[in-house]
Amino acid sequence: MPFGRNSEDAPKGPIIPKSPNEALKPERVPQPPRRSRKARSQLVIFLNFIMTLAVALCVVAVAAFYYVMSAYQNPGPLAVNTNFVVRNGAGPAEIGSSLERNGIVSDGRIFRYVSDIYLEEGESLKAGEYAIRAGASMKEIMDLLKSGKSITYSVSFPEGLTVKQMFNKLAEDSILEGDLPAELPPEGSLRPDTYLYSRGDKRADIVKQMLAAQQKLIDEVWQRRDPDLPLKSKEELVILASIVEKETGRADERAHVASVFYNRLNKGMRLQSDPTIVYGLFGGDGKPSDRPIYQSDIKKETPYNTYVIKGLPPTPIANPGRAALEAVANPWRSKDLYFVADGTGGHLFAQTLEEHNANVRRWRKIEAERGADPEILVDGQPEGEAEEPAQPAVVKKGKKN
């Protein structure tokens, strides 16, 4: 047996010798086996294609989902902090397009479709103006717009403004939108306060808040009023409170001033309050800053001039705040019938005409030292104008015109 050959590898049967030429010829490669009819079926070929396509689509879908979620959650392209406004009625498509247009997100469509997935039933992106930080992701922006935590602005109304003056302030506000009511509300019906709002809020809505807030305040104060007051209605409370509001800005004097007016009403004396002269002359527009009040104005007959009319004027002369309303609802117990400015922002009170005239002389001296025109009525009546309680008396004061 030849070396290296196993008996099992040896060909069986007789060995037929080949010529050198035959030995050098390449052997014929055998034909591959014939494919079965089943393997050649068009259905199988189609199913194989579908499976391959499905696998490819799954791979693409996974890759696309990863890309979309990464784009939604990764930091956005915004380079610096900015404000973004969502108008009333804007939907996710409009918001997404606007975000992309302003360079806040990279793709508005991704923001829209993924936000729809995150938003639960009943949730929405709220209108307003939002502060968006640099690099905020779409997810962070969606959460912010969903929360409604928009930038807030404020408009403040000090006590003692008229309704018309408040309306003018609202009209001048550049952030608020919409028209004011065509008709002015009644004088005294708007609450002086600071009101917060967001961009896109309406002026008319602020007015509704002011009306509701003042009515609620008046109702509360009226319920806690002194039962012995000579007031017939809430309207009379507001009328007198508006006069007190215009007379003094000092919180520690309001209840004292209110007591003087009550004492005069109880004795049948005219109130003789300078702010009522001003309202009778100029109404809700207020006194022009360059127009003084002269002694001759005292005798001008208007429905509001309490030097001429008896009792309260027909309506409030301004919008009183809480302090003035509470002072009128629960005044001091005093016997004072007069008061006049003391030159320091406060007032001197008196029970008698003699004492009052002495206070007036002191005030007129201060006015003279300041160079005031004696014909101008400035927080102090010339001596002799006031009368005894049996006749109309003078109430002099100080703060506001």
QUISUL-V860681 format. One record per run of one state. SS is the DSSP state (2 for helix, 1 for strand, 0 for the rest). FROM is the first residue (numbers start at 1). TO is the last residue. If there is no record, write none. Layout:
BEGIN
SS,FROM,TO + SS,FROM,TO
END
This chain:
BEGIN
0,1,19 + 2,20,24 + 0,25,41 + 2,42,73 + 0,74,81 + 1,82,86 + 0,87,91 + 2,92,101 + 0,102,107 + 2,108,118 + 0,119,127 + 1,128,132 + 0,133,137 + 2,138,147 + 0,148,151 + 1,152,156 + 0,157,162 + 2,163,172 + 0,173,176 + 1,177,177 + 0,178,193 + 1,194,198 + 0,199,201 + 1,202,202 + 2,203,223 + 0,224,233 + 2,234,247 + 0,248,253 + 2,254,266 + 0,267,273 + 2,274,285 + 0,286,293 + 1,294,294 + 2,295,299 + 0,300,321 + 2,322,329 + 0,330,337 + 1,338,341 + 0,342,346 + 1,347,350 + 0,351,352 + 2,353,369 + 0,370,375 + 1,376,376 + 0,377,401
END
